[in-house]
Amino acid sequence: MPPTFPDPRPELMLLDAASLYFRSFHGVPDTFTAPDGTVVNAVRGFLDSVAYLVTMRGPRRLVACWDEDWRPAFRVEAIPSYKAHRVANPRTNEEEVPDLLTPQVPLIIEALSLLGICRAGAAGYEADDVIGTLTARQVAGGQGLVDVVTGDRDLFQLADDAARVRVLYVGRGLRRLEIVDQEWLSGKYGVGTGPMYAEMATLRGDPSDGLPGVAGIGEKTAAGMLNRFGTLTALRAAAADPASDLSPGQRKKIVEASDYLDAAPAVVTVAPDAPIPGLDDTLPDTPPDHDALMAFAEQWGVSSSVSRVVQAMTKAAR
């Protein structure tokens, strides 16, 4: 009996890898250890997430997108507070990462390589930018549906019905994932497009990323303004025009935030042109070196998780 996948089936699935392995680390007990005692909860959870997604969605191509620079210089230059509260070492710009997670990241990288699953990053860019770039290439080539998997709302800006791009949001867990399209954005946030979501987020700000937003303008007010004026550019023009029908208070808030609003779009908007070479992102039906993969799985105590990924790959290839 052939496998049952959603219709339409995604041509390309892009994983926000750090989002998934951080969620796995915090969601899977650290009692899961390798034979030598190394904690492998994030490895196990990440692999199980991949297995579930491939089993349920059946992508033909898959890329695990990586943060080569979690706090890129071009974003920090625009807004110095960007992710500043998450810096563990100011001298090296290293991110604050739980001690038990740090040694697991190289194991996830090795597992992906042994499985034959494509991994991509770009020097000086975040995984969001890798996702944005690969999405832009897919759309330009008219090559089919893109599913972006993340627990990060920043990527909602990529949802585009006409371009056949949707976001699988796992903020409430994999089994409660939400399919973010333009209808979903309109119902949840009152904005009808991905770019409008990004502009709403710019106005609202995001304390988790160190983005202050415009003082006194929250999510609902921001969405209402953008629906009224269409774009952030048009809204700012109205704020600069004493004859516009913006209230004096709203006009004052936007004008006073001009420096922030000049800089923020470069920070909030994902890059569509990160320097990523051509990729072989076809999801293989079997790992390239089965024996090496099984040895890895046994060494690190993740045999069941690895087997689930392999079974999912085989199913998706049918």
Secondary structure, DSSP 8 states (H G I E B T S, - for coil): ------SS--SEEEEEHHHHHHHHHHHS-TT-B-TTS-B-HHHHHHHHHHHHHHHHH--SEEEEE--S-SS-HHHHHH-TTTTGGGEEETTTTEE---TTTTTHHHHHHHHHHHHT-EEE--TT--HHHHHHHHHHHHHHHT---EEEEES-GGGGGG-BTTTTEEEEE-TT-GGG-EEE-HHHHHHHHS--SHHHHHHHHHHH-BGGGTB---TT--HHHHHHHHHHHSSHHHHHHHHH-TTSSS-HHHHHHHHHTHHHHHHHHHHHS--S---------B--SS-S-HHHHHHHHHHHT-HHHHHHHHHHHHHHT-
